[in-house]
Amino acid sequence: MTENPLDLPPECWELIFNSLNDQSHFESLSLVSHRFLSITNYLRNSLKLTDPSTPFLPQLFNRFQNLKKIDLSEFQGDPNSILYLISRSGLDLESLDISNLKSFPFMGLKELGTKMKNLKELNCSKKFSFRDSDLIAIAETCEFLEVLDISYPDNDSSFLPQEFQNIQPFSFYITDSGIEALSMKLKRLKRINLSGNFFITDKSLMFLSSNLVLLREILIRDCDFITQSGISFAMRNSPNLVSISVNGIGIPTIDSCFKESFAYARGLCEIDLSNSFISDELLRLLGEACLPLKKLVLSHCYNFTLAGISFLLSKYQSLEHLNLKAANFLEDESMIDLSKFLTSLNFIDLGFCAKLTNSTFFTILRECPLLSEIKMETTNLGLDDFTTPLVINPQVKSLHLARNGNLSDEFLKKLAVLCPNLEVIDLSHCLGITEEGIGEILKSCCEIKCLEIKRCRAVFDLGIDLELPKLEVLQASGSALNDHALKMIANTCSRILHLDLDNCLNVTTSGVKEVVEHCRTLREINLRWCDEVNVDIVAWMVFSRPSLRKIIPPCGFAPTESQKNFFLRHGCLVYLYLGSKKLALRLDVKDLVMHSATE
C-alpha cells in the first residue's frame, strides 16, 4: 500500500515550512489542505497591519495565535484602538513597530505594557513630534524592553498648530532629561538608537552608560551636540559594549581622549565611523587595542591613507564585514596587498572607489574564500583586461555592481562562471550590458532569486528561454524590456513574486496580460509610466490573478467606487498617484480573515 506523502508528522512539516525564506509563501501552502492551513497559521510569527477595519482584527489574532511581531508603521487608523485590541488578544508579543505614527499612542501602549511582559523590542522611529513625556511613558509601561529605536523624529515645528509654535522651544523634542528618565527605568536595555535627535548632548550618553549596565549597542548618528568626549565616556563606562555607530567625528581634529578610549572598550566587535575625519594615528591606536573586531565601517571617511588601513587590517585578520566606500586612494595594486588580510571576510563594500577595476574584483574573489556579498557600485569595473588569475568562488551569493558604465557582456560571462551560486545581482544603470550577458548569468547561475537591471537601456529581454524556477524578483524599471521579454518571463519564471516595469516604454497591454495569466504566484507589479498599457487592464488583473497583493497602475488610472470596492474585496492594494503623492486602496482586514492572505 502506497503511503500518502502528506501524512508526515506535524513536526516534519514545520521544519520544511520554516526552511522557506519568506513567510509570504505560507499563503499558497495554506490552500493545499486544512492541515497545511493549520500548520502555517501556527508558524506565522509576524504581521503587518495597515487597514483600520478593527472589528475583524480579533478574528485575525485568533487565527495567528503565535504572533511575536506586529508592524503598525503604515497603520491608517487610531493606534490606541489597535493597541487595545492587541493587548486583549492573548498574544505574547516580543516586538512592536509603531514608527511613522502622527501621534504617540500613550493609552494604548500603557494597556499593552501591562499585558505583554515579554515585549523586548519597540520601534518608535520617525514619529511626529516625539518628546520627553513620550519617553517617560515608554519607560513606565514597557519596563522589560531590551531594544529601543527612537531615531529621526519628525519634529518640524512649522507643521505644528499655530497655538503650539510659541510654547517652550524644547517641549516638542527629546532632551537629556527624557534620556535620563529612560535610563533610570529600562534596566534591561541592550540596544538603543538615538540617531537624529538633535538636542541631546553628551549628558545623555553619560546617563545611559552609568545606569544601563547591560547596554551593548549604541547608535548616535546625526546628533549635533554629541561630542568626542561623550562618546569616549560611553566607551570607557559601558562594560558590555559590543557595537557603536557614530558619524561626523574628527572635525576639525580627534582629541587624545577619544583615541585612547578604544583601549577601554575591550568587547567592541562592531565600529561604524562613517563620514568622519579620521587619521592614520587613530587607525593605528585602534589596531593596537586588540579588540575582538568583526565589523568595521569607514564609509565616506577621509584623511586616512593606505598605510593606516593596511596596519589596521593586518591586526584584524578575522574581520568579517568591511566597508571602505569612497576610499578614493585605493587602487588595484593596493587591494592586492590588502587582500592577504581579508581571508575571513563575508562582506565587503568598495563602492565609489573610482580607481578600482576588474583586477580588484577578481582578486578578492580569489583571496576571500568566505565572501558572500560584494558591493562595487560606481567603480571602474569593466576596465582592464582579464590577466588576473581567475578562481571559482562558490560562496558568493550577492553582487551589487550598479552604475558601472564600462561593464560589458564579456565581464558578465566571466562572472557567471566564477560565481555559480549567485542569488542576488544588481546591474542597474550599467549601460554597456545587453541581454547576451544577462542570459549568461541566468544560464550559469541557477540559484538567482533577484535580478536588478534598472535603467539598462540596451537590455531588451532576458537573453534565455530556459526555465528560471528560482527567480522571484525582477527590478527592470526604465529598461528596454518589451512584450517579447514579458512573454519569455511568463513562460520561464513560474515563481516570480515581484515585477517592476516602471517606465518601460516598450511594454504594452498584451505583454502584461501574458505575465498576469501565466505567473500564478505574482504578488506585486509596477506599471507606472508604462504609457502603452491601457489603464482598463487593472480590474482584469485583480480578477484574473488572485495572488496579486499590490499594483501600481499606469498613470491616469482613476477607479470608480464600484472598482474600489472590488479591489478591496479581492485583498489587493492599488496605488494611485496624485501629483507627487502616492495613495493606496488598502487591503480589507475582513478579506485577510476570510481568505488566506496573511501580510
Backbone torsions as a table, in degrees:
resi	resn	phi	psi	omega
1	MET	NA	128.1	-177.7
2	THR	-77.4	129.8	179.5
3	GLU	-79.7	143.1	176.7
4	ASN	-74.9	120.7	-178.1
5	PRO	-63.2	-15.8	178.8
6	LEU	-80.3	-9.1	-176.2
7	ASP	-87.4	36.8	174.4
8	LEU	-78.9	154.6	175.1
9	PRO	-60.5	149.8	-179.2
10	PRO	-54.7	-35.6	-179.1
11	GLU	-61.0	-36.2	178.5
12	CYS	-66.8	-44.1	179.1
13	TRP	-64.0	-36.2	178.7
14	GLU	-62.5	-41.8	177.9
15	LEU	-63.5	-40.8	-179.8
16	ILE	-65.8	-47.7	-178.0
17	PHE	-66.8	-36.1	-179.9
18	ASN	-69.7	-16.8	178.4
19	SER	-75.8	-12.8	177.0
20	LEU	-70.6	140.8	-175.9
21	ASN	-74.9	-22.9	-172.2
22	ASP	-134.7	126.0	-179.3
23	GLN	-70.5	-6.8	175.0
24	SER	-64.7	-22.3	177.1
25	HIS	-67.7	-17.6	-179.9
26	PHE	-61.9	-27.5	-176.3
27	GLU	-60.0	-50.5	-179.6
28	SER	-67.5	-35.7	178.5
29	LEU	-64.6	-35.8	-177.2
30	SER	-65.9	-17.6	-179.2
31	LEU	-87.1	-8.2	-176.2
32	VAL	-70.6	-45.3	-176.9
33	SER	-162.4	165.6	176.3
34	HIS	-62.5	-32.6	-179.2
35	ARG	-66.8	-45.8	178.1
36	PHE	-65.2	-35.8	176.3
37	LEU	-59.9	-44.9	-180.0
38	SER	-63.9	-42.2	-178.1
39	ILE	-67.6	-45.4	-179.5
40	THR	-67.0	-34.8	174.9
41	ASN	-61.0	-41.3	-178.8
42	TYR	-67.7	-37.1	-174.3
43	LEU	-81.6	-23.6	-176.7
44	ARG	-64.4	125.9	-177.0
45	ASN	-119.0	-2.0	179.4
46	SER	-138.5	151.7	-176.7
47	LEU	-151.3	135.4	175.3
48	LYS	-112.5	125.4	-177.2
49	LEU	-112.3	135.4	178.8
50	THR	-125.6	-31.0	-171.6
51	ASP	-89.9	138.2	-178.5
52	PRO	-84.9	17.1	-178.9
53	SER	-76.4	69.2	-171.9
54	THR	-62.7	-25.0	-178.7
55	PRO	-58.1	-25.4	-176.7
56	PHE	-94.5	-7.3	-176.3
57	LEU	-65.2	-37.1	176.9
58	PRO	-56.0	-37.6	177.3
59	GLN	-65.1	-37.9	180.0
60	LEU	-64.8	-45.9	179.7
61	PHE	-66.8	-32.4	177.6
62	ASN	-68.5	-31.1	179.3
63	ARG	-71.6	-45.2	-178.0
64	PHE	-105.8	82.4	-171.2
65	GLN	-82.2	-9.1	-179.4
66	ASN	-107.9	23.0	176.8
67	LEU	-61.0	132.3	177.0
68	LYS	-115.2	-19.1	-177.4
69	LYS	-136.3	130.1	175.8
70	ILE	-125.7	132.2	-177.9
71	ASP	-110.8	116.6	178.6
72	LEU	-112.3	19.3	-173.1
73	SER	-65.3	-20.6	177.6
74	GLU	-118.8	20.0	-178.7
75	PHE	-69.3	132.5	-172.5
76	GLN	-98.8	-7.5	-177.2
77	GLY	-99.2	-158.9	179.0
78	ASP	-78.1	114.7	-177.1
79	PRO	-64.7	-30.6	178.4
80	ASN	-63.5	-41.2	-179.1
81	SER	-63.7	-44.2	-178.7
82	ILE	-68.2	-35.7	178.7
83	LEU	-69.0	-34.1	173.6
84	TYR	-60.1	-46.1	-179.4
85	LEU	-63.0	-42.3	179.6
86	ILE	-63.2	-41.5	-177.8
87	SER	-64.3	-25.6	-178.4
88	ARG	-101.1	8.8	-174.0
89	SER	-84.2	-16.3	-175.5
90	GLY	85.3	0.5	177.3
91	LEU	-69.8	158.3	178.1
92	ASP	-118.7	75.0	-174.3
93	LEU	-69.8	147.4	173.7
94	GLU	-116.5	-21.2	-176.2
95	SER	-141.9	136.2	179.6
96	LEU	-137.0	129.9	178.3
97	ASP	-112.1	110.5	176.8
98	ILE	-119.8	33.5	178.2
99	SER	-71.5	162.2	175.9
100	ASN	69.1	5.1	-179.5
101	LEU	-74.0	150.8	-177.9
102	LYS	-83.8	-15.8	177.5
103	SER	-146.4	156.3	-178.5
104	PHE	-84.8	122.6	-176.2
105	PRO	-81.7	71.5	-173.1
106	PHE	-60.1	-51.5	-175.3
107	MET	-65.6	-43.1	179.9
108	GLY	-64.7	-41.8	180.0
109	LEU	-68.0	-35.4	177.3
110	LYS	-63.1	-43.9	178.9
111	GLU	-65.3	-42.5	-179.2
112	LEU	-66.6	-38.4	-179.5
113	GLY	-62.2	-31.2	179.2
114	THR	-73.7	-21.5	-176.4
115	LYS	-102.7	-34.7	-173.5
116	MET	-99.5	81.4	-177.1
117	LYS	-75.1	-12.7	179.3
118	ASN	-100.7	11.6	177.8
119	LEU	-67.9	113.2	-174.1
120	LYS	-110.4	-23.5	-176.7
121	GLU	-125.2	132.7	178.4
122	LEU	-137.2	124.2	178.0
123	ASN	-110.1	113.0	178.1
124	CYS	-118.0	25.1	-175.5
125	SER	-69.6	159.0	175.7
126	LYS	54.1	34.0	179.9
127	LYS	-89.5	143.0	180.0
128	PHE	-73.4	128.9	174.3
129	SER	54.2	60.9	177.1
130	PHE	-85.1	132.9	-174.7
131	ARG	-140.4	176.7	-175.7
132	ASP	-59.0	-39.0	-178.6
133	SER	-62.4	-31.5	176.9
134	ASP	-68.4	-40.8	178.0
135	LEU	-62.7	-41.5	179.3
136	ILE	-64.0	-38.9	177.3
137	ALA	-62.4	-41.8	177.8
138	ILE	-62.3	-46.1	-178.2
139	ALA	-61.9	-35.9	-176.6
140	GLU	-81.9	-24.1	-175.0
141	THR	-105.2	-21.6	-176.9
142	CYS	-126.8	61.9	-170.6
143	GLU	-71.5	-10.4	-178.7
144	PHE	-100.2	12.2	-178.8
145	LEU	-60.7	142.2	174.4
146	GLU	-115.7	-24.1	-178.6
147	VAL	-132.2	127.7	-179.2
148	LEU	-137.2	129.0	177.9
149	ASP	-118.7	112.1	177.5
150	ILE	-123.3	34.7	-173.2
151	SER	-80.8	153.4	172.0
152	TYR	46.1	60.1	174.9
153	PRO	-67.1	149.8	179.3
154	ASP	-92.8	87.5	-173.5
155	ASN	-108.8	38.2	178.0
156	ASP	-73.0	104.3	-174.8
157	SER	-66.2	-15.0	-180.0
158	SER	-67.0	-16.6	-179.9
159	PHE	-97.1	0.1	177.4
160	LEU	-75.9	151.6	173.6
161	PRO	-56.6	149.2	-173.9
162	GLN	-56.6	-36.4	-175.8
163	GLU	-69.2	-14.8	-178.5
164	PHE	-99.8	-11.1	-169.2
165	GLN	-72.8	-17.3	-179.0
166	ASN	-104.9	7.5	178.2
167	ILE	-79.9	152.0	-177.5
168	GLN	-17.8	128.2	-170.1
169	PRO	-59.8	-28.2	-176.4
170	PHE	-103.9	7.8	-174.2
171	SER	-71.3	-16.1	179.4
172	PHE	-110.0	23.8	-179.5
173	TYR	-132.7	160.8	171.3
174	ILE	-83.3	131.8	179.8
175	THR	-126.4	-178.9	179.5
176	ASP	-59.8	-31.9	-179.0
177	SER	-63.9	-41.4	178.4
178	GLY	-66.1	-40.8	178.7
179	ILE	-65.5	-37.8	178.7
180	GLU	-62.9	-47.0	179.6
181	ALA	-61.1	-39.9	178.7
182	LEU	-62.3	-45.6	-176.0
183	SER	-66.8	-23.3	179.7
184	MET	-78.6	-19.3	-174.4
185	LYS	-105.9	-43.9	-171.8
186	LEU	-88.4	72.1	-173.8
187	LYS	-70.6	-14.9	-179.4
188	ARG	-96.1	2.4	-174.7
189	LEU	-62.9	130.4	-179.8
190	LYS	-115.1	-25.3	-177.4
191	ARG	-141.6	132.4	178.0
192	ILE	-139.7	137.2	177.3
193	ASN	-113.8	109.8	-179.0
194	LEU	-104.2	6.6	-173.1
195	SER	-54.9	141.1	174.8
196	GLY	79.6	5.6	174.3
197	ASN	-92.5	99.4	-165.4
198	PHE	-73.9	-15.8	-172.6
199	PHE	-109.4	7.5	172.6
200	ILE	-85.8	151.8	-176.9
201	THR	-123.4	-170.6	178.8
202	ASP	-58.0	-26.1	179.6
203	LYS	-58.3	-36.6	-179.8
204	SER	-61.3	-43.4	178.3
205	LEU	-66.0	-34.8	177.8
206	MET	-65.7	-42.5	177.8
207	PHE	-61.9	-46.5	-177.7
208	LEU	-64.1	-45.8	-176.9
209	SER	-68.4	-34.1	-177.6
210	SER	-79.9	-32.3	-172.1
211	ASN	-102.7	-19.7	-175.8
212	LEU	-111.7	92.2	-174.7
213	VAL	-67.3	-29.7	-175.4
214	LEU	-87.5	-0.6	-174.5
215	LEU	-59.5	126.8	-176.1
216	ARG	-117.4	-31.6	-175.5
217	GLU	-132.8	132.8	176.9
218	ILE	-129.5	127.5	174.9
219	LEU	-118.6	118.8	-175.1
220	ILE	-137.3	54.2	179.2
221	ARG	-84.1	146.1	176.6
222	ASP	57.3	42.5	173.0
223	CYS	-111.3	100.7	-167.0
224	ASP	-64.8	-27.5	-175.8
225	PHE	-101.5	8.1	171.5
226	ILE	-85.5	127.1	-177.1
227	THR	-113.8	175.9	177.8
228	GLN	-60.6	-30.3	179.8
229	SER	-64.8	-43.3	179.3
230	GLY	-66.1	-41.5	179.2
231	ILE	-65.2	-40.7	177.4
232	SER	-60.6	-43.2	178.8
233	PHE	-60.3	-43.4	-179.2
234	ALA	-62.7	-42.6	-179.0
235	MET	-69.4	-32.5	-178.8
236	ARG	-79.9	-24.0	-171.4
237	ASN	-119.3	14.1	175.6
238	SER	-115.9	90.9	-171.1
239	PRO	-63.2	-22.6	-177.6
240	ASN	-105.3	12.4	-176.3
241	LEU	-65.6	126.4	178.4
242	VAL	-120.7	-15.5	-176.5
243	SER	-147.5	133.3	175.7
244	ILE	-138.6	135.4	-178.9
245	SER	-129.9	115.8	179.9
246	VAL	-135.7	169.9	173.0
247	ASN	-149.5	164.8	178.7
248	GLY	70.7	22.1	179.8
249	ILE	-79.6	149.4	171.0
250	GLY	87.9	16.6	177.5
251	ILE	-108.1	112.8	5.3
252	PRO	-85.3	-26.8	-177.6
253	THR	-139.8	164.6	176.0
254	ILE	-99.5	126.7	-177.2
255	ASP	-81.5	161.4	-173.8
256	SER	-64.9	-33.2	-179.2
257	CYS	-62.4	-41.9	179.1
258	PHE	-66.6	-43.1	-179.0
259	LYS	-59.0	-41.4	-174.5
260	GLU	-80.3	-14.7	-174.3
261	SER	-67.7	-24.1	179.8
262	PHE	-63.6	-27.7	179.9
263	ALA	-69.1	-19.0	-179.9
264	TYR	-91.3	-26.1	-177.8
265	ALA	-86.6	72.6	-169.1
266	ARG	-67.5	-17.2	-176.8
267	GLY	-102.5	6.8	-175.8
268	LEU	-62.2	120.4	176.9
269	CYS	-107.1	-24.9	-175.9
270	GLU	-133.1	127.6	178.7
271	ILE	-131.2	126.6	177.3
272	ASP	-124.1	113.1	-179.9
273	LEU	-118.6	34.3	-173.7
274	SER	-51.9	147.3	175.8
275	ASN	56.6	36.1	-177.5
276	SER	-113.8	157.2	177.7
277	PHE	-95.9	90.7	-174.9
278	ILE	-108.5	169.1	-176.6
279	SER	-130.2	164.8	175.4
280	ASP	-62.3	-32.3	178.7
281	GLU	-62.5	-43.2	178.0
282	LEU	-62.7	-42.4	179.2
283	LEU	-64.4	-35.5	178.3
284	ARG	-66.9	-43.9	178.5
285	LEU	-64.3	-38.0	178.0
286	LEU	-64.6	-39.3	177.6
287	GLY	-66.2	-37.8	-178.8
288	GLU	-76.5	-11.8	-179.4
289	ALA	-71.9	-16.9	177.4
290	CYS	54.8	53.0	179.4
291	LEU	-83.8	160.7	174.0
292	PRO	-82.1	50.4	-169.0
293	LEU	-69.3	128.8	177.9
294	LYS	-119.8	-24.1	-177.0
295	LYS	-134.9	127.3	179.1
296	LEU	-132.5	122.8	179.8
297	VAL	-120.1	114.6	176.9
298	LEU	-122.8	38.5	-177.2
299	SER	-62.1	128.6	177.9
300	HIS	56.8	30.0	172.5
301	CYS	-86.0	158.0	-178.4
302	TYR	-145.1	165.5	179.7
303	ASN	88.0	-5.2	174.3
304	PHE	-98.4	164.0	-174.9
305	THR	-125.9	179.3	178.0
306	LEU	-60.7	-37.7	-179.9
307	ALA	-61.0	-42.7	-178.6
308	GLY	-66.9	-47.9	-177.9
309	ILE	-70.4	-30.9	177.9
310	SER	-65.5	-42.6	178.1
311	PHE	-63.0	-45.1	-178.1
312	LEU	-61.6	-47.0	-177.7
313	LEU	-67.7	-29.7	177.4
314	SER	-66.2	-25.4	179.6
315	LYS	-87.2	-17.2	-177.2
316	TYR	-127.7	66.3	-177.6
317	GLN	-79.5	-0.3	172.8
318	SER	-98.5	10.0	179.0
319	LEU	-59.0	136.6	-177.8
320	GLU	-109.0	-25.4	-175.6
321	HIS	-132.7	120.8	-178.1
322	LEU	-133.2	126.4	177.9
323	ASN	-123.0	109.6	177.2
324	LEU	-117.8	34.9	-177.2
325	LYS	-55.2	131.6	177.4
326	ALA	67.3	25.2	171.1
327	ALA	-82.1	85.8	-166.3
328	ASN	-69.4	-14.0	179.2
329	PHE	-78.3	-13.7	-177.2
330	LEU	-68.4	133.7	175.5
331	GLU	-127.2	171.4	-179.2
332	ASP	-57.7	-42.3	-178.6
333	GLU	-64.1	-40.4	179.7
334	SER	-67.9	-34.5	178.7
335	MET	-69.3	-31.5	174.5
336	ILE	-62.5	-41.1	178.9
337	ASP	-68.6	-41.6	-177.3
338	LEU	-71.4	-29.2	-171.9
339	SER	-60.7	-26.0	-179.6
340	LYS	-69.1	-13.7	176.6
341	PHE	-95.9	-1.9	-167.6
342	LEU	-111.0	25.2	-173.6
343	THR	-69.7	-15.3	-179.3
344	SER	-100.0	-1.8	-176.6
345	LEU	-63.4	139.9	166.8
346	ASN	-116.5	-6.2	178.1
347	PHE	-146.5	136.2	173.3
348	ILE	-145.2	138.7	176.8
349	ASP	-123.4	112.9	178.2
350	LEU	-118.3	25.4	-179.1
351	GLY	-59.1	148.3	177.6
352	PHE	63.7	17.8	171.0
353	CYS	-92.4	91.5	-164.3
354	ALA	-68.7	-15.8	-177.1
355	LYS	-91.8	-2.6	-176.7
356	LEU	-88.2	137.6	-176.7
357	THR	-125.7	-162.5	179.0
358	ASN	-54.0	-35.8	-176.0
359	SER	-56.8	-45.0	179.2
360	THR	-64.0	-43.7	-179.0
361	PHE	-58.9	-49.3	-177.5
362	PHE	-71.2	-27.8	177.2
363	THR	-66.0	-48.1	-178.3
364	ILE	-71.1	-28.7	173.0
365	LEU	-60.5	-40.5	-176.6
366	ARG	-77.9	-41.0	-171.5
367	GLU	-90.7	-12.1	-177.4
368	CYS	-117.9	82.6	-172.8
369	PRO	-68.1	-17.1	-177.7
370	LEU	-98.8	0.9	-174.3
371	LEU	-64.8	126.4	178.8
372	SER	-113.0	-21.4	-179.0
373	GLU	-139.7	129.8	179.1
374	ILE	-125.8	131.1	173.6
375	LYS	-118.8	117.5	176.0
376	MET	-137.5	57.9	178.9
377	GLU	-80.4	143.7	176.7
378	THR	54.9	51.6	172.6
379	THR	-114.9	-151.9	177.0
380	ASN	-117.9	34.9	173.5
381	LEU	-58.0	139.3	-176.9
382	GLY	108.7	-24.6	174.6
383	LEU	-86.0	165.3	179.8
384	ASP	79.1	158.2	178.7
385	ASP	-88.7	-168.9	-176.5
386	PHE	-110.9	42.9	-178.2
387	THR	-80.1	-18.3	178.1
388	THR	-63.3	134.9	177.8
389	PRO	-56.0	134.0	-176.0
390	LEU	-104.8	134.3	-179.6
391	VAL	-134.1	135.7	177.5
392	ILE	-69.9	132.8	176.6
393	ASN	-121.7	98.4	-176.4
394	PRO	-74.2	-8.2	-177.7
395	GLN	-81.1	-23.0	-174.8
396	VAL	-68.1	122.0	-179.0
397	LYS	-112.9	-23.9	-172.1
398	SER	-139.6	128.8	177.8
399	LEU	-128.3	130.0	178.1
400	HIS	-120.4	100.7	-172.8
401	LEU	-122.1	27.4	-175.9
402	ALA	-63.2	154.9	173.5
403	ARG	60.5	38.0	170.3
404	ASN	-107.0	94.9	-172.3
405	GLY	-64.9	-21.2	-178.3
406	ASN	-93.8	-0.6	-178.4
407	LEU	-63.4	138.7	-173.3
408	SER	-127.6	167.4	174.7
409	ASP	-61.8	-33.7	179.8
410	GLU	-62.0	-41.0	176.7
411	PHE	-62.8	-44.7	-178.8
412	LEU	-63.1	-34.1	177.5
413	LYS	-64.4	-41.8	175.7
414	LYS	-63.7	-44.7	-178.9
415	LEU	-58.6	-42.1	-178.6
416	ALA	-59.9	-34.0	-180.0
417	VAL	-78.7	-38.2	-173.0
418	LEU	-80.8	-22.9	-178.0
419	CYS	-124.3	69.7	-172.3
420	PRO	-69.4	-19.3	-176.9
421	ASN	-103.9	22.2	-179.0
422	LEU	-60.0	136.0	178.7
423	GLU	-115.6	-31.0	-177.7
424	VAL	-132.7	130.3	175.3
425	ILE	-142.0	131.9	178.9
426	ASP	-116.4	112.3	179.5
427	LEU	-117.1	22.3	-176.5
428	SER	-56.9	141.9	176.8
429	HIS	63.5	20.2	173.2
430	CYS	-93.4	94.3	-167.8
431	LEU	-75.5	-11.9	-176.9
432	GLY	-92.0	-2.8	-177.8
433	ILE	-96.9	155.6	179.1
434	THR	-130.0	-177.3	178.9
435	GLU	-64.1	-20.1	178.0
436	GLU	-63.2	-47.4	178.4
437	GLY	-67.8	-41.6	178.1
438	ILE	-60.1	-41.5	179.6
439	GLY	-61.5	-38.3	178.7
440	GLU	-65.2	-40.5	177.6
441	ILE	-61.4	-48.9	-176.2
442	LEU	-69.0	-30.5	-179.9
443	LYS	-73.9	-38.6	-175.3
444	SER	-90.7	-28.4	-176.6
445	CYS	-105.2	87.6	-172.6
446	CYS	-74.0	-8.6	-177.8
447	GLU	-97.0	7.0	-176.8
448	ILE	-58.6	123.8	176.9
449	LYS	-109.4	-30.2	-176.2
450	CYS	-135.2	124.3	178.2
451	LEU	-124.0	124.5	177.6
452	GLU	-116.0	118.1	178.9
453	ILE	-130.6	38.3	-179.1
454	LYS	-62.1	134.2	177.8
455	ARG	62.1	23.3	172.9
456	CYS	-86.2	91.3	-168.7
457	ARG	-70.0	-16.5	-178.1
458	ALA	-101.2	6.4	179.8
459	VAL	-99.9	108.7	-176.7
460	PHE	-97.4	-23.4	174.9
461	ASP	-154.9	-169.5	-176.1
462	LEU	-89.7	-2.5	173.4
463	GLY	69.8	14.7	-177.9
464	ILE	-154.3	144.1	-179.3
465	ASP	-118.8	30.3	178.4
466	LEU	-101.2	157.9	179.1
467	GLU	-62.9	133.4	177.4
468	LEU	-119.0	75.0	-171.1
469	PRO	-70.1	-17.8	-177.3
470	LYS	-95.6	-16.1	-175.7
471	LEU	-67.5	120.5	-177.9
472	GLU	-116.0	-27.8	-176.0
473	VAL	-130.2	126.1	175.2
474	LEU	-127.2	109.2	177.8
475	GLN	-100.8	103.8	-173.3
476	ALA	-126.9	24.2	-177.0
477	SER	-59.1	135.6	177.6
478	GLY	73.7	7.1	178.5
479	SER	-85.4	-178.0	-179.0
480	ALA	-98.3	18.1	179.5
481	LEU	-54.6	140.9	-178.3
482	ASN	-127.3	-172.1	-178.1
483	ASP	-63.0	-33.9	176.4
484	HIS	-60.8	-41.2	177.9
485	ALA	-64.2	-41.7	-179.8
486	LEU	-65.7	-37.3	176.3
487	LYS	-64.4	-38.8	176.9
488	MET	-62.6	-44.4	178.2
489	ILE	-62.0	-43.1	-179.6
490	ALA	-60.1	-35.3	-175.6
491	ASN	-88.7	-20.2	-172.3
492	THR	-118.3	-20.2	-174.0
493	CYS	-107.8	74.3	-172.8
494	SER	-69.5	-20.9	-175.8
495	ARG	-112.0	16.7	-177.3
496	ILE	-65.8	135.8	-177.8
497	LEU	-108.7	-41.2	-174.2
498	HIS	-126.2	128.1	-179.9
499	LEU	-132.4	116.4	-179.1
500	ASP	-108.7	109.9	-180.0
501	LEU	-115.2	19.7	-179.7
502	ASP	-50.1	126.7	175.5
503	ASN	64.3	26.5	172.3
504	CYS	-88.7	96.6	-169.0
505	LEU	-74.9	-13.9	-179.2
506	ASN	-91.7	-3.3	-177.9
507	VAL	-86.1	137.8	178.7
508	THR	-123.9	177.4	179.8
509	THR	-57.6	-38.8	-178.1
510	SER	-60.7	-44.9	-179.8
511	GLY	-65.5	-41.4	178.6
512	VAL	-62.2	-40.1	178.6
513	LYS	-61.1	-39.0	178.1
514	GLU	-58.2	-46.7	-178.5
515	VAL	-64.7	-48.6	-176.8
516	VAL	-63.6	-36.2	-178.9
517	GLU	-70.9	-35.4	-170.3
518	HIS	-104.2	-22.3	-177.9
519	CYS	-92.6	92.8	-169.7
520	ARG	-74.2	-15.3	-179.9
521	THR	-102.4	3.4	-175.2
522	LEU	-57.4	126.4	-177.8
523	ARG	-112.8	-34.0	-177.4
524	GLU	-136.6	138.4	175.9
525	ILE	-143.9	135.5	-178.8
526	ASN	-115.5	116.3	-178.9
527	LEU	-117.3	17.3	-178.0
528	ARG	-60.8	137.9	-179.1
529	TRP	62.9	18.5	170.1
530	CYS	-87.3	86.0	-168.7
531	ASP	-66.9	-21.3	-178.8
532	GLU	-91.7	5.4	177.8
533	VAL	-101.0	124.6	-177.9
534	ASN	-70.5	130.9	-178.6
535	VAL	-63.7	-20.9	-179.1
536	ASP	-69.6	-9.0	-178.4
537	ILE	-74.1	-18.1	-172.1
538	VAL	-60.0	-49.8	-179.5
539	ALA	-60.9	-40.5	177.4
540	TRP	-61.5	-39.8	179.6
541	MET	-61.4	-46.9	-178.7
542	VAL	-62.2	-40.6	-178.8
543	PHE	-72.6	-37.7	-172.2
544	SER	-83.5	-26.8	-176.9
545	ARG	-125.3	90.2	-176.5
546	PRO	-59.9	-21.9	-178.3
547	SER	-72.9	-16.8	-176.1
548	LEU	-63.2	130.5	178.6
549	ARG	-118.8	-16.3	-177.7
550	LYS	-151.1	127.1	176.8
551	ILE	-130.1	127.5	167.7
552	ILE	-104.6	104.1	-171.5
553	PRO	-77.2	170.2	173.8
554	PRO	-60.6	153.7	179.3
555	CYS	-61.1	144.3	-179.3
556	GLY	98.0	-2.4	-179.6
557	PHE	-73.3	126.4	-179.9
558	ALA	-136.6	95.0	-174.8
559	PRO	-71.8	149.4	172.2
560	THR	-79.0	170.3	179.0
561	GLU	-62.0	-38.9	179.6
562	SER	-66.3	-35.6	177.1
563	GLN	-67.8	-39.7	177.7
564	LYS	-58.8	-46.4	178.7
565	ASN	-63.7	-37.1	178.7
566	PHE	-62.1	-46.1	-179.7
567	PHE	-62.1	-42.7	-179.6
568	LEU	-63.6	-40.8	179.2
569	ARG	-62.2	-29.2	-178.5
570	HIS	-93.9	4.2	173.9
571	GLY	68.5	36.4	-178.0
572	CYS	-120.3	132.4	175.4
573	LEU	-86.3	121.2	177.0
574	VAL	-113.4	114.8	-175.3
575	TYR	-85.6	140.3	177.3
576	LEU	-119.7	138.5	178.3
577	TYR	-105.9	121.1	176.2
578	LEU	-117.2	97.3	-173.1
579	GLY	68.2	-123.6	179.3
580	SER	-94.5	-0.4	-176.3
581	LYS	-95.7	145.1	178.6
582	LYS	-114.8	122.0	178.2
583	LEU	-113.6	162.0	-179.3
584	ALA	-137.5	139.1	167.7
585	LEU	-81.9	106.2	-163.2
586	ARG	-85.1	159.7	180.0
587	LEU	-62.7	130.0	177.7
588	ASP	-79.6	124.0	-178.1
589	VAL	-61.2	-29.5	177.8
590	LYS	-59.2	-42.5	178.3
591	ASP	-65.3	-35.2	179.7
592	LEU	-63.4	-34.5	179.3
593	VAL	-77.3	-42.7	-173.9
594	MET	-74.8	-33.2	-179.9
595	HIS	-103.5	-163.1	-178.0
596	SER	-111.0	19.8	175.0
597	ALA	-73.9	127.6	-171.2
598	THR	-127.4	18.5	178.0
599	GLU	-107.1	NA	NA
